Amino acid sequence: MRIRVAGKNDSLSTIADYYKVPLQTIVSLNKHINDSTRNICGTVVNIPEQPATPKTITFCPPAYPDERLDHWVPLTPLSQMEENDYDVLIIGTGAGGCATLWRLCEQLGKSANRIGVIERGNLLLPTHSLNVPTLSSWSQMLEYYLSPKVSNPIGESMPEYPGARLVYALGGRTLFWGLTSPRIPPFEFANWPITYEELEPYYNLAEQMMNVSGNNTALNKVLLRRLWESGFPESTLLPDAIGHGTYDYYFSAIDFIAEALRLGSFELAVNARAVQIMTEQGKVTGVQVKSPNKQSYMIKAKAVVVAGSTFETPRLLLNSAIPGKAIGHYLIIIPICKPQEPWNRKVSWKEIFHC
């Protein structure tokens, strides 16, 4: 209980109103005052202790998005894609297809242009396999990669080495690719339908996006020295697709997809195998696609980017009766391997290029 000396014009009624307590409570504590309305200036008044006012904690509920995702990347059913007319349709989600997607979204942004992407495989990993803690060693990664549920040999007549295996999944073989992926040397373009100079700006853009290091690597130095000693003094060092600094994070085509989502918009379908590119009077009209249950869909598109694997792209183009002397030629496979150390030991060219 507290006490207060009544001030000018105070009465028990005004004091009860001031402290917001019932008048009867004040009267019962001050029996020496017989009139609750009488001016009691200078009189000692007993006042009850007031309970502590509890602190109010405001709870702000999280802002939930209007839409929900069933997967870690937005997917569109083939039945819905069949109803649309795309400005560009990309076949394949490996390095080539996803790099194209990234550049289109970078250039077009959130414009009205409609971009579609189809991938034969399903969702496997949302990142490079070496970023997964349970697959973080090279041997663990290869054990998973070589599983028949993950990758498949091209055929019995083909050489059996990891680079010749196909991965049907979003991201393709970039989910498992190795530490080194050198540029194709300029002299290899002597009989190609495009020149190295035409391709170099895109090399630069892709390598910047993938955090490619410089060319001052031990393997490059070994190769360069051997080229000089073998009568190729014009040889120069080329960048390798090796991450900067420590290898805390490995790049895959999923990174391209994430950047494309940030910059623009597109619709993606998985478990969608392109079986034929449709043309009319020499112009592309769309792509015939089949689902795993063999149901066929016709996806309309004004332009089609074919970015399947080394063998799937020419298969699709030949099956679509699309002419071109380059189809089926200039095929390159870079095997997944772990180079042997130390770098300064004597190794054969076969060992370097075929691991």
Buried (B, 14 or more C-beta within 10 A) or exposed (E): EEEBEBEEEBBBBBBBEEBEBEEEBBBEBBEEBEEBEEEBEEBEBBBBEEEEEEEEEEEEEEEEEEEEEEEEBBBBEBEEBBEBEBBBBBBBBBBBBBBBBBBBBBEBEEEEBBBBBBBBBBBBBBBBBBBBEEBEEBEBBBEBBBEEEBBEBBEEEEEEBBBBBBBBBBBBBBBBBBBBBBBBEBEEBEEBEEEBEEBEEEBEBBBEBBBBBEBEBEBBBBBBEBBEEEEEEEBEBBBBBBBEEEEEBBBBBBBBBBBBBEBBBBBBBBBBBBBBBBBEEEEBBBBBBBBEEEEEBEBBBBEBBBBBBBBBBBBBBEEBEBEEEEBEEBEEBBBBBEBEEEEEEEBEEEEBEEB
